[in-house]
Amino acid sequence: MSAARVGTDRTWMVALAASFWGLSALWRDPLARELPSLAIVFWEHLLLVVLVSPWLAPAVRRLLVSSWRTRAAVLVIGAGSSALATVLFTTAFRLGDPITPQVLQKLQPLVALALAAVLLGERLRPRYAAFLLPALVGAWLLTFADPLGVTVAGAQAALLALGAASLWAAGTVLGRAASAELRFRDLVALRFTVGLVTLAVLAASTSTPLAVPPSALPSIAALALLPGLAAMVLYYLALGRTPASRATLAELAFPLTAALVGVAAFGVRPSPTQWLGMAVVLVTVAALALHEQRSARPAVVTRARSSVPG
Protein backbone atom coordinates (compact mmCIF):
# COMPACT_ATOMS: atom_id res chain seq x y z
CA MET A 1 0.00 0.00 0.00
CA SER A 2 1.27 3.44 -0.85
CA ALA A 3 2.07 5.90 1.87
CA ALA A 4 -0.73 8.11 3.06
CA ARG A 5 -0.87 11.68 1.84
CA VAL A 6 0.51 14.33 4.14
CA GLY A 7 -2.10 15.56 6.60
CA THR A 8 -4.57 12.74 5.91
CA ASP A 9 -3.10 9.89 7.95
CA ARG A 10 -5.87 7.99 9.70
CA THR A 11 -3.91 5.62 11.91
CA TRP A 12 -6.09 6.70 14.82
CA MET A 13 -9.15 5.40 12.99
CA VAL A 14 -7.57 1.96 12.59
CA ALA A 15 -6.76 1.92 16.31
CA LEU A 16 -10.31 3.01 17.17
CA ALA A 17 -11.82 0.30 14.96
CA ALA A 18 -9.52 -2.31 16.52
CA SER A 19 -10.50 -1.10 19.99
CA PHE A 20 -14.17 -1.59 19.10
CA TRP A 21 -13.39 -5.21 18.20
CA GLY A 22 -11.67 -5.61 21.55
CA LEU A 23 -14.79 -4.39 23.38
CA SER A 24 -16.85 -7.26 21.97
CA ALA A 25 -16.53 -9.38 25.13
CA LEU A 26 -18.37 -6.76 27.20
CA TRP A 27 -21.62 -7.80 25.51
CA ARG A 28 -20.90 -11.13 23.81
CA ASP A 29 -19.62 -12.98 26.89
CA PRO A 30 -22.69 -12.34 29.13
CA LEU A 31 -25.07 -13.01 26.24
CA ALA A 32 -23.31 -16.27 25.30
CA ARG A 33 -23.74 -17.60 28.82
CA GLU A 34 -27.51 -16.96 28.82
CA LEU A 35 -28.75 -17.42 25.24
CA PRO A 36 -28.15 -19.76 22.28
CA SER A 37 -25.28 -18.46 20.16
CA LEU A 38 -27.39 -18.86 17.04
CA ALA A 39 -30.08 -16.55 18.43
CA ILE A 40 -27.57 -13.87 19.40
CA VAL A 41 -25.93 -13.86 15.98
CA PHE A 42 -29.29 -13.97 14.17
CA TRP A 43 -30.53 -10.77 15.82
CA GLU A 44 -27.12 -9.18 15.37
CA HIS A 45 -27.31 -9.87 11.63
CA LEU A 46 -30.93 -8.75 11.39
CA LEU A 47 -30.02 -5.33 12.77
CA LEU A 48 -27.00 -5.12 10.46
CA VAL A 49 -29.13 -5.95 7.41
CA VAL A 50 -31.57 -3.19 8.36
CA LEU A 51 -28.70 -0.72 8.71
CA VAL A 52 -27.15 -1.55 5.32
CA SER A 53 -30.45 -2.07 3.49
CA PRO A 54 -29.94 1.02 1.24
CA TRP A 55 -26.91 -0.75 -0.24
CA LEU A 56 -28.66 -4.06 -0.86
CA ALA A 57 -30.59 -3.50 -4.13
CA PRO A 58 -27.56 -2.14 -6.07
CA ALA A 59 -25.45 -4.95 -4.62
CA VAL A 60 -27.89 -7.62 -5.82
CA ARG A 61 -27.95 -6.08 -9.31
CA ARG A 62 -24.16 -6.19 -9.53
CA LEU A 63 -24.09 -9.74 -8.17
CA LEU A 64 -26.55 -10.97 -10.82
CA VAL A 65 -24.27 -9.83 -13.64
CA SER A 66 -21.07 -11.04 -11.98
CA SER A 67 -19.18 -14.28 -12.67
CA TRP A 68 -20.05 -17.55 -10.99
CA ARG A 69 -16.77 -17.34 -9.03
CA THR A 70 -17.86 -14.05 -7.49
CA ARG A 71 -21.28 -15.46 -6.67
CA ALA A 72 -19.70 -18.49 -5.01
CA ALA A 73 -17.34 -16.23 -3.06
CA VAL A 74 -20.27 -14.14 -1.78
CA LEU A 75 -22.09 -17.30 -0.69
CA VAL A 76 -19.07 -18.54 1.27
CA ILE A 77 -18.42 -15.09 2.76
CA GLY A 78 -22.02 -14.68 3.92
CA ALA A 79 -22.75 -18.21 5.09
CA GLY A 80 -19.31 -19.08 6.41
CA SER A 81 -17.35 -15.94 7.23
CA SER A 82 -20.31 -13.98 8.56
CA ALA A 83 -22.89 -16.42 9.94
CA LEU A 84 -21.04 -19.58 10.96
CA ALA A 85 -17.83 -17.85 12.05
CA THR A 86 -19.69 -15.50 14.39
CA VAL A 87 -21.66 -18.41 15.87
CA LEU A 88 -18.41 -20.31 16.54
CA PHE A 89 -16.80 -17.20 18.02
CA THR A 90 -19.79 -16.56 20.29
CA THR A 91 -19.90 -20.19 21.46
CA ALA A 92 -16.19 -20.00 22.36
CA PHE A 93 -17.04 -17.43 25.02
CA ARG A 94 -19.36 -19.90 26.75
CA LEU A 95 -16.63 -22.52 27.03
CA GLY A 96 -13.57 -20.31 27.56
CA ASP A 97 -12.52 -16.97 28.97
CA PRO A 98 -13.26 -13.53 27.45
CA ILE A 99 -9.65 -12.94 26.32
CA THR A 100 -8.41 -16.06 24.53
CA PRO A 101 -11.05 -16.29 21.73
CA GLN A 102 -10.32 -12.69 20.74
CA VAL A 103 -6.53 -12.84 20.81
CA LEU A 104 -6.59 -16.06 18.79
CA GLN A 105 -8.24 -14.04 16.00
CA LYS A 106 -4.86 -12.40 15.44
CA LEU A 107 -3.82 -15.66 13.76
CA GLN A 108 -6.04 -14.70 10.82
CA PRO A 109 -3.17 -13.29 8.69
CA LEU A 110 -1.30 -16.59 8.88
CA VAL A 111 -4.41 -18.52 7.88
CA ALA A 112 -5.25 -16.01 5.15
CA LEU A 113 -1.81 -16.38 3.57
CA ALA A 114 -2.16 -20.16 3.48
CA LEU A 115 -5.66 -19.91 2.00
CA ALA A 116 -4.43 -17.39 -0.59
CA ALA A 117 -1.93 -19.97 -1.73
CA VAL A 118 -4.73 -22.52 -2.18
CA LEU A 119 -7.53 -20.31 -3.52
CA LEU A 120 -5.69 -17.55 -5.39
CA GLY A 121 -2.71 -19.45 -6.71
CA GLU A 122 -0.18 -17.61 -4.55
CA ARG A 123 2.98 -19.41 -3.43
CA LEU A 124 4.29 -19.83 0.10
CA ARG A 125 8.04 -19.59 0.56
CA PRO A 126 9.77 -21.73 3.23
CA ARG A 127 10.23 -18.63 5.41
CA TYR A 128 6.46 -18.69 6.03
CA ALA A 129 7.18 -21.49 8.53
CA ALA A 130 9.42 -19.12 10.48
CA PHE A 131 6.29 -17.14 11.35
CA LEU A 132 3.78 -20.00 11.52
CA LEU A 133 5.63 -22.17 14.05
CA PRO A 134 6.18 -19.48 16.73
CA ALA A 135 2.57 -18.34 16.30
CA LEU A 136 1.30 -21.88 16.92
CA VAL A 137 3.48 -22.21 20.02
CA GLY A 138 2.21 -18.85 21.26
CA ALA A 139 -1.40 -19.87 20.60
CA TRP A 140 -0.88 -23.06 22.63
CA LEU A 141 0.60 -21.15 25.55
CA LEU A 142 -2.19 -18.57 25.38
CA THR A 143 -5.00 -21.12 25.30
CA PHE A 144 -4.03 -23.26 28.27
CA ALA A 145 -3.20 -21.90 31.73
CA ASP A 146 -1.13 -25.07 32.20
CA PRO A 147 0.44 -25.81 28.79
CA LEU A 148 1.01 -29.43 29.81
CA GLY A 149 -2.46 -29.89 31.31
CA VAL A 150 -4.95 -29.54 28.48
CA THR A 151 -8.62 -29.47 29.46
CA VAL A 152 -11.45 -30.57 27.17
CA ALA A 153 -13.34 -27.28 27.63
CA GLY A 154 -10.21 -25.25 26.94
CA ALA A 155 -9.45 -27.25 23.81
CA GLN A 156 -13.04 -26.90 22.57
CA ALA A 157 -13.02 -23.13 23.10
CA ALA A 158 -9.71 -22.81 21.26
CA LEU A 159 -10.89 -24.94 18.33
CA LEU A 160 -14.07 -22.89 18.04
CA ALA A 161 -12.11 -19.64 18.07
CA LEU A 162 -9.62 -20.96 15.53
CA GLY A 163 -12.49 -22.17 13.35
CA ALA A 164 -13.92 -18.65 13.43
CA ALA A 165 -10.52 -17.16 12.62
CA SER A 166 -10.13 -19.53 9.66
CA LEU A 167 -13.56 -18.65 8.28
CA TRP A 168 -12.91 -14.93 8.69
CA ALA A 169 -9.57 -15.37 6.96
CA ALA A 170 -11.34 -17.16 4.11
CA GLY A 171 -13.68 -14.19 3.88
CA THR A 172 -10.71 -11.86 3.55
CA VAL A 173 -9.19 -13.92 0.74
CA LEU A 174 -12.46 -14.41 -1.13
CA GLY A 175 -13.33 -10.75 -0.61
CA ARG A 176 -10.14 -9.85 -2.46
CA ALA A 177 -11.26 -12.01 -5.36
CA ALA A 178 -14.84 -10.70 -5.36
CA SER A 179 -13.75 -7.06 -5.13
CA ALA A 180 -12.77 -7.22 -8.80
CA GLU A 181 -16.50 -7.08 -9.63
CA LEU A 182 -18.14 -5.78 -6.43
CA ARG A 183 -17.59 -2.67 -4.35
CA PHE A 184 -16.95 -2.68 -0.62
CA ARG A 185 -20.52 -1.64 0.21
CA ASP A 186 -21.83 -4.42 -2.06
CA LEU A 187 -19.80 -7.01 -0.20
CA VAL A 188 -20.92 -5.68 3.18
CA ALA A 189 -24.62 -5.72 2.27
CA LEU A 190 -24.46 -9.16 0.65
CA ARG A 191 -22.33 -10.58 3.46
CA PHE A 192 -24.84 -9.70 6.18
CA THR A 193 -27.90 -10.61 4.08
CA VAL A 194 -26.63 -14.04 3.05
CA GLY A 195 -25.52 -14.53 6.64
CA LEU A 196 -29.01 -13.70 7.95
CA VAL A 197 -30.67 -16.16 5.55
CA THR A 198 -28.16 -18.85 6.54
CA LEU A 199 -28.83 -18.29 10.24
CA ALA A 200 -32.59 -18.50 9.70
CA VAL A 201 -32.17 -21.81 7.85
CA LEU A 202 -29.88 -23.17 10.58
CA ALA A 203 -32.31 -22.14 13.30
CA ALA A 204 -35.21 -23.81 11.50
CA SER A 205 -33.28 -27.02 10.79
CA THR A 206 -31.99 -27.32 14.37
CA SER A 207 -35.19 -26.08 16.07
CA THR A 208 -33.17 -23.41 17.85
CA PRO A 209 -35.43 -20.81 19.51
CA LEU A 210 -34.66 -17.31 18.27
CA ALA A 211 -36.67 -15.42 20.87
CA VAL A 212 -34.55 -13.26 23.17
CA PRO A 213 -35.67 -11.25 26.21
CA PRO A 214 -36.02 -7.49 25.76
CA SER A 215 -33.20 -7.01 28.26
CA ALA A 216 -30.77 -8.62 25.76
CA LEU A 217 -31.59 -6.26 22.90
CA PRO A 218 -29.37 -3.33 24.01
CA SER A 219 -26.34 -5.65 24.19
CA ILE A 220 -27.12 -7.17 20.78
CA ALA A 221 -27.52 -3.67 19.34
CA ALA A 222 -24.17 -2.64 20.84
CA LEU A 223 -22.50 -5.68 19.22
CA ALA A 224 -23.99 -4.88 15.83
CA LEU A 225 -23.20 -1.17 15.97
CA LEU A 226 -19.70 -1.03 17.50
CA PRO A 227 -17.64 -4.21 16.87
CA GLY A 228 -19.82 -4.83 13.82
CA LEU A 229 -20.70 -1.99 11.50
CA ALA A 230 -18.83 0.97 13.03
CA ALA A 231 -15.54 -0.92 13.31
CA MET A 232 -15.78 -2.25 9.75
CA VAL A 233 -16.59 1.15 8.23
CA LEU A 234 -13.89 2.96 10.23
CA TYR A 235 -11.31 0.33 9.34
CA TYR A 236 -11.89 0.44 5.59
CA LEU A 237 -12.20 4.23 5.49
CA ALA A 238 -8.86 4.48 7.29
CA LEU A 239 -6.88 1.95 5.26
CA GLY A 240 -6.87 4.10 2.15
CA ARG A 241 -5.08 6.91 3.99
CA THR A 242 -2.95 5.00 6.48
CA PRO A 243 0.49 3.54 5.75
CA ALA A 244 0.26 -0.24 6.04
CA SER A 245 3.07 -0.41 8.59
CA ARG A 246 1.20 1.97 10.90
CA ALA A 247 -2.10 0.17 10.35
CA THR A 248 -0.48 -3.11 11.39
CA LEU A 249 0.70 -1.63 14.67
CA ALA A 250 -2.60 0.20 15.26
CA GLU A 251 -4.47 -3.08 14.94
CA LEU A 252 -2.71 -4.27 18.10
CA ALA A 253 -5.27 -2.13 19.94
CA PHE A 254 -7.65 -5.07 19.39
CA PRO A 255 -5.95 -7.70 21.58
CA LEU A 256 -4.72 -5.10 24.05
CA THR A 257 -8.28 -3.80 24.55
CA ALA A 258 -9.56 -7.38 24.80
CA ALA A 259 -7.01 -8.15 27.51
CA LEU A 260 -7.88 -5.00 29.48
CA VAL A 261 -11.60 -5.78 29.25
CA GLY A 262 -11.03 -9.36 30.36
CA VAL A 263 -8.97 -8.34 33.37
CA ALA A 264 -10.96 -5.25 34.42
CA ALA A 265 -14.54 -6.27 33.61
CA PHE A 266 -14.48 -10.03 34.10
CA GLY A 267 -11.68 -10.55 36.60
CA VAL A 268 -9.77 -12.92 34.31
CA ARG A 269 -6.25 -13.59 35.55
CA PRO A 270 -4.14 -15.18 32.80
CA SER A 271 -1.20 -17.27 33.97
CA PRO A 272 2.38 -16.10 33.23
CA THR A 273 2.63 -18.59 30.35
CA GLN A 274 -0.62 -17.23 28.88
CA TRP A 275 0.75 -13.67 28.94
CA LEU A 276 3.89 -15.04 27.27
CA GLY A 277 1.78 -16.79 24.63
CA MET A 278 -0.16 -13.60 23.95
CA ALA A 279 3.07 -11.68 23.48
CA VAL A 280 4.48 -14.34 21.14
CA VAL A 281 1.33 -14.33 18.99
CA LEU A 282 1.18 -10.54 18.72
CA VAL A 283 4.88 -10.07 18.01
CA THR A 284 4.90 -12.87 15.42
CA VAL A 285 1.86 -11.60 13.54
CA ALA A 286 3.09 -7.98 13.61
CA ALA A 287 6.50 -9.13 12.36
CA LEU A 288 4.87 -11.12 9.56
CA ALA A 289 2.79 -8.14 8.43
CA LEU A 290 5.78 -5.79 8.45
CA HIS A 291 7.91 -8.38 6.66
CA GLU A 292 5.34 -8.80 3.88
CA GLN A 293 5.10 -5.02 3.40
CA ARG A 294 8.83 -4.25 3.36
CA SER A 295 10.76 -7.33 2.26
CA ALA A 296 11.97 -7.79 -1.29
CA ARG A 297 11.37 -11.53 -0.75
CA PRO A 298 7.99 -11.83 0.99
CA ALA A 299 6.85 -15.11 2.51
CA VAL A 300 4.01 -15.28 0.00
CA VAL A 301 4.55 -14.74 -3.72
CA THR A 302 1.46 -13.26 -5.32
CA ARG A 303 0.67 -13.72 -8.97
CA ALA A 304 1.82 -10.17 -9.59
CA ARG A 305 5.16 -10.92 -7.98
CA SER A 306 5.65 -14.41 -9.34
CA SER A 307 7.38 -13.22 -12.47
CA VAL A 308 9.98 -11.28 -10.52
CA PRO A 309 13.29 -13.17 -10.20
CA GLY A 310 14.25 -14.35 -6.72
Salt bridges, closest charged atoms under 4 A:
ASP9 OD2 - ARG246 NH1 2.95
ASP29 OD1 - ARG33 NH2 3.06
GLU44 OE2 - ARG28 NH2 3.08
GLU122 OE2 - ARG176 NH2 2.70
ASP186 OD1 - ARG62 NH1 3.19
ASP186 OD2 - ARG183 NE 3.55
GLU251 OE1 - LYS106 NZ 3.76
GLU292 OE2 - HIS291 ND1 3.04
